Amino acid sequence: MTITIDKIALFLGIVLMLIGLYGAFSLKSIIRIILSLSIFDTGINVLIVSLGYLKGRTAPIIDGDKVTVENIFNVAIDPVPQALVLTAIVIGFGVTALMLVYALKLYQSKKTLDINQFSDLKW
Amino acid sequence: MRNSFLIILIAAFAWFMYDIFSEYQTQEQLNKTAAYYNSNEPSEAGAANVVTAIVVTYRGLDTLGEVTVLFLATLIIGFILKNKAEKIIDSKYKTSEILETGAKVLVPGSLILGVYIFINGHLTPGGGFQGGAVIGSAIVLLLLADPNKIVSHKLMNFIESTSGFFYVVIGILGLIIAGGFLDNRIFPLGKLGSLISAGAIPLIYSFIGLKVGAEISGIVNNINETELTDKL
């Protein structure tokens, strides 16, 4: 396995996903589980952005210097994954905020954040 | 038992991802969708930042849905953390001198930076969501420095609902004047790269920025007030 310069972001995204997955399954504190899920989310976002990368190209912003209206076709990368990831980040923020508020409510009800204490739905 | 199962699961996932990683080849050419956006966007939408044009114009309905999801999250958080009306002032939440002074210096600057980011969303990397997040972080700093500070819920709700309302109004104007819902050509496109250009994109992104900023501040404010009333 060789990690070339254009695959670093892809590799990083996968590593972040693995860290997040391991944390979400192994940790006991609810806050830490939420953090792990957040890291997993970030990993997916990095992975999607890296899929839009093209070798030696730059951001799709017309600045009149390096990228102009004439040559944007040949020097700019794929803008679609970036637009999609912007959506994904905002949704991720909303989900994380909701999870944190639920954690706050759970703490108020039992005065603990240990996931093993919340076994009411277990049978 | 439980741990070995976890390790097997992680290893399986890693193997699955390794397969994708080793097979993946970086593309040499843009695919058809990206080529269309990159070559036609400057003449169709007139924004210097192609990503902004996609988010606000081509996929404008998507962004409206996204803002709605964020609004719903705020609404549910406000519903779960039903606060008592009055806020209890407690002097034991005194924070350090450095934080208070730093907040006094940094909060106005952060607010202006947020406004700058969402006004220039069609020219630079940035936009409504990013600018809104910066405004939200300014409110976080304000509340960290002084947890007893009262940030008006009414003002936040007013900013949020009016900007959401005008966002939809601009969308419907596009339906009447220009080619479709959320079409940005209701105003002239202007010169590419200048501040007032790209039709309605700066206006829409400013409304999104105000809305997101108000929503994030509202969430933080709600959590902060619950913390205060809960501990007493």
Chai-1 contact restraints between the chains, C-beta under 6 A:
chainA,res_idxA,chainB,res_idxB,connection_type,confidence,min_distance_angstrom,max_distance_angstrom,comment,restraint_id
A,M1,B,S22,contact,1.0,0.0,6.0,A-B,restraint_1
A,D6,B,T26,contact,1.0,0.0,6.0,A-B,restraint_2
A,I14,B,M17,contact,1.0,0.0,6.0,A-B,restraint_3
A,L18,B,A14,contact,1.0,0.0,6.0,A-B,restraint_4
A,Y22,B,I10,contact,1.0,0.0,6.0,A-B,restraint_5
A,F25,B,L6,contact,1.0,0.0,6.0,A-B,restraint_6
A,S26,B,L6,contact,1.0,0.0,6.0,A-B,restraint_7
A,L54,B,Q27,contact,1.0,0.0,6.0,A-B,restraint_8
A,K55,B,T26,contact,1.0,0.0,6.0,A-B,restraint_9
A,P60,B,V50,contact,1.0,0.0,6.0,A-B,restraint_10
A,I61,B,A48,contact,1.0,0.0,6.0,A-B,restraint_11
A,I61,B,N49,contact,1.0,0.0,6.0,A-B,restraint_12
A,I62,B,A48,contact,1.0,0.0,6.0,A-B,restraint_13
A,V69,B,P42,contact,1.0,0.0,6.0,A-B,restraint_14
A,I72,B,N38,contact,1.0,0.0,6.0,A-B,restraint_15
A,F73,B,N38,contact,1.0,0.0,6.0,A-B,restraint_16
A,F73,B,S39,contact,1.0,0.0,6.0,A-B,restraint_17
A,A76,B,N38,contact,1.0,0.0,6.0,A-B,restraint_18
A,D78,B,L30,contact,1.0,0.0,6.0,A-B,restraint_19
A,D78,B,A34,contact,1.0,0.0,6.0,A-B,restraint_20
A,P79,B,Y37,contact,1.0,0.0,6.0,A-B,restraint_21
A,P79,B,V50,contact,1.0,0.0,6.0,A-B,restraint_22
A,P79,B,V51,contact,1.0,0.0,6.0,A-B,restraint_23
A,P79,B,I54,contact,1.0,0.0,6.0,A-B,restraint_24
A,V80,B,T33,contact,1.0,0.0,6.0,A-B,restraint_25
A,V80,B,A34,contact,1.0,0.0,6.0,A-B,restraint_26
A,Q82,B,V51,contact,1.0,0.0,6.0,A-B,restraint_27
A,A83,B,V51,contact,1.0,0.0,6.0,A-B,restraint_28
A,A83,B,I54,contact,1.0,0.0,6.0,A-B,restraint_29
A,A83,B,V55,contact,1.0,0.0,6.0,A-B,restraint_30
A,L86,B,V55,contact,1.0,0.0,6.0,A-B,restraint_31
A,T87,B,E66,contact,1.0,0.0,6.0,A-B,restraint_32
A,V90,B,E66,contact,1.0,0.0,6.0,A-B,restraint_33
A,V90,B,F129,contact,1.0,0.0,6.0,A-B,restraint_34
A,I91,B,V69,contact,1.0,0.0,6.0,A-B,restraint_35
A,G94,B,V69,contact,1.0,0.0,6.0,A-B,restraint_36
A,G94,B,L70,contact,1.0,0.0,6.0,A-B,restraint_37
A,G94,B,A73,contact,1.0,0.0,6.0,A-B,restraint_38
A,A97,B,A73,contact,1.0,0.0,6.0,A-B,restraint_39
A,A97,B,I219,contact,1.0,0.0,6.0,A-B,restraint_40
A,L98,B,A73,contact,1.0,0.0,6.0,A-B,restraint_41
A,V101,B,I77,contact,1.0,0.0,6.0,A-B,restraint_42
A,V101,B,I80,contact,1.0,0.0,6.0,A-B,restraint_43
